[in-house]
Amino acid sequence: MADRLARISSSPLPILDRGRSGPVEPMLPALVRGVIFISVLAAPFVAALLAG
């Protein structure tokens, strides 16, 4: 059991080992979802403005 805990605690974290581009990559899908969500909400208002 102790060797198992030592192996888990000493395992390297590949997420933190990527450098500067590491934390940005998981945020990109959330940004894309946010842009799609905002554009879907704004579409009726844009259509109403274009229709006059």
Secondary structure, 3 states (H helix, E strand, C coil): CHHHHHHHHCCCCCCHHHCCCCCCCCHHHHHHHHHHHHHHHHHHHHHHHHHC
